[in-house]
Amino acid sequence: MVPGNLAQYGSLVLALACIFGFFNRHAVGGNDLDNAKGNSVGARARTHEQAIIITMVFELAGRDCLPILFFFLFCAKFGYQLGIFGA
């Protein structure tokens, strides 16, 4: 059913994955949005203030809201099969 010690250490593995994923999404998401912001301001398509507001909205949505949704969808589908929530 559950291979190896995954049932015993499943919560620890999940917590470490969440911590590392949190730092990774901040770094990657911030870099991507700054590149897009620089291009739009440089081309004078947006003002600096508009670009910062748009960046804040999409950074929050893509960095904080979507991973939480995907986490809950993953847990709903695979959580009991992997032994994350116990028996």
N, C-alpha and C positions, 0 to 999 in steps of 0.2 A: 504494500500500500504506500507508505511514506518511506522513501529511500533514505538510508543512513540515519543521521541524527537531525534531519531537517525538522522533525516534529519537536525536538528538544530545543533547537537553536533557531527556530523559524522567526520568533519575535525579535531576536537580536539581529539576525540578518536583515529583516525588514526595517528595523530602526536605523541600522547603519546605511542601508541603501537610501533611505529617506534623507538622512543627514548629508551624505555625499551628493545626492541629486539636488538638494536645496542649494548647495554652494555652486554646483555645476550650472544650474539653470540661471543663477544670477550672473555668472561670468559670461556665458554664451549669449543669453538674451540681451544683456546690456550692451555687449559689443555689436550685435546685429542691429539693434535699434539706433545706436550712435552712428553707425555707418549710414543708415537710411536717413537719419536726421541731418547729417552733414551734407548729403547729396541734395536733399530738398531745400535746405537753406542756401547752399552754394548756388543752386540753379535759380534762386529767388522765387521759387514756387510757394514757399511758406516763409512767414517771419520766424524769428528765433523763438518768440513766445508761443506761437502756434505749434511749432515743432516740438517744443518741450511738453506742452499739454497733450498732444497726440502720443508722444513717446511714453508719458506717464500712464495714459489709459491702456495702451497696448502692452506695456511692460507688466502692469498689474494683471491684465486679463490672461496673457500668455504665460507669465511666470508663476502666478499664484493661484489663479482660479482653475485653469485647465488641468494642471497636474493633480490637484485635489480631486477633481471629477474622475480622472483616469484611475487614480488610486482606489476610489470607492468602487468603480466599475470592475477593476481587477480583483479586489477583495470579494465582491459579490459573486464573481464567476469562479475564482480559483482558491479563495481563502480556506475553505474547509477541505478541499482536496489536498492542499499543501500542508495542512496541519497548523496553519497560522493561528486559527481560532480554537485550537484544541480538537477534541474528538467531535 
